[in-house]
Amino acid sequence: MQRVLICGATGNIGSELIRILEKEKIALTAGYNKSPTVKTKVNSVYIDFQYPESLKKAFYNCDLMFLLIPNDERMIEFAKNAVDIARQLSVKFIVHSSCAGANSNSAYKMVRYQGTIDDYIRESGIPYAITRPQSFMQNFLHFYAHDIRQGETYSATGRGGVSWIDVRDIAADNAKII
């Protein structure tokens, strides 16, 4: 039986991914780095990306890992820790949720960080899939609701554009890969 670890199980994408995969006949573990807020019947494990021992415990007997790194200044270090431990413990496949336009040479910090992580995964020798969603529809509720109520909206200018996607659709695509 395939054993799947969902890192970031309490986040936007991770919690939806857990909801979708609970219906499948796989050994599923929810990995969290904050208090588990997801109401689920699946096993769960605490993950602290800065401590390799925490990762070893979480990744033990894991065949496939959904990797979503917390948004933190140390996220490259966190991802390298995770990939290195995954390689040591013979994880067979990584699905990484990155970001649109990820590029290790970008001037934009988040895009550069995610590109660097993507490069590290590619170079790890572990088979992988990388998804690159852009902006979450849920941001309108969580981050822009006040501005919208005030009659203010912000968007890309000039030739720029933003594609909005629902986190449930992102999770569904990642579930298909898994």
N, C-alpha and C positions, 0 to 999 in steps of 0.2 A: 504494500500500500504506500502511495506517495505521501510524504509528510511535508506540509507547507507551513512556513512561518510568515506571518504578515507583520512586518515592522511598521510601526506608526498606526497601529490598529485603532487608536482613539481619535485620529485625525479625520479630516473631511473625506479623503479618498479611502483610507484604511477602514474606517467604520462601515462605509458602504460596501467595500470589498468583502469584509467579514459577513455582512448581511447576505450577500449574494452567494458566497462560497459555503455558508452553513448548510445549504440545501444539497450540496454535493457529497459524495461518499469518499471524502479524503480526510486524512488526519490533519486537522487544522489547529494551529496555535496562534493566538493573538499576542503580539509583542507590543508592549507599551512602555513609555518612559515617564509617564505621569500616572496619576491615579486612574485605574481603569474605570471609565465612565460608560463604556459600551455594554449594553445589556445583551449578553450572549451566553450560550451554553458551552462554547468551545473552551479548550484549555487556554490559559494565559500565562505569560512569563514577563518579568520585568527586564527591560533592556536599558543599559546605560552605555551609550556609544563611546564614552571616554574611557571605559574600563573593559579591556579585553576579556577578563574573567567573566564578566556579566554576559558578554557576547558568546563566549564558549558554552556557557550553560544554556543560553537561548537557542544557539544554532546546532546543538548536539542532536544527531540523527535527523537533521533537516535535509530534505532532498531539494526543495525549491524555496527560494526566499524572495518575497516581495520587499524591496528595499526603498523606503521613503525616509530620508534623513531629516531630522528636525532643522528648522530654519534657525541657524546659529552661526556666529562668526567662525566657529570651529568645525563647520559641517564637512569640509574636505578631510580634516583629520578623522572625524567620526566615520566617514564613508570608507576611508582607507583602513581603519581598524576593522570595520565590518567585512570588507572584501578580503582582507588578509586572513581573518578568522574563518570566513567561509571557505577559502582555499585550503587552509589547514585541516578543516573538518570535512573536506570533500563534498561541499554543497554542489549539486549537479547543475543548477540553473538559477540565475538571478533575473528578476524582473525589476527594473529600476524606474521609478517615476521621477522624471527629470523636469525640464521646463522648455517651453518653446524657444527655439533659437540658441539652445545651449552651445557654448563655444568657449573653450579654454583660453582663447585669445581676445575675448570680448572686453571692452572698456567697462561694461556694466557688471557690477559685482555678482549678482545672483546668477546671471547668465554665464559668467566666467566660472563661478564655483560649480555650477551644475555641469558645465562642459568639462571641467577638470575631473569631476567624479565620473562622468561618462567615459572619459579617456582611460581612467584607472580601471574601470570595470572591463573595458575592451581589452586592455593589456593583461588582465588577470589570468587569462586562459580558461576561465569559467564561461560556459555558454550563457548567453544573456539575451534579453530583449529590453529595449529602452523606449518608454513612452514619454511624449513631450507635450503635455497639455499646456494651454495658454492661460487665460483668465477664467476663473470660476464664476458661473452665474450667481452662486451664493454670495459673492462679494457685494452684490447690490443690497442684500439683506444685512450682511454683517458689517460692511465698511462704508457703504454709500447711502444707506437709508436716511440718515440725518440730512445729508446734502440734498437728496431728492425731495424730502419733505419741505425743505427751504426753497425749493424751486431751482436748485443749482445742479447741473450735471457737468461732468468732465469727460472728454473723449480725446482720442488721438487727433493730431492736427496734420494739416498738409496731406501728404499721401499715405500717412500712417493709418493703420487699422488694427482693430483688436477683435479676435474671435473669442466669443464667450461660449463656455461649455459647462454643462451641469456635472457636478462631481459624480452623480449616479451613472452618467454615461462614461466617464473616465474609469470608474470602478468596473463597469460592465466590460469595457474593452480589456482591462487588465485581467479580469476573471477569465475571459476567453483565452488569453495567452497562457494563464496558469492551467 
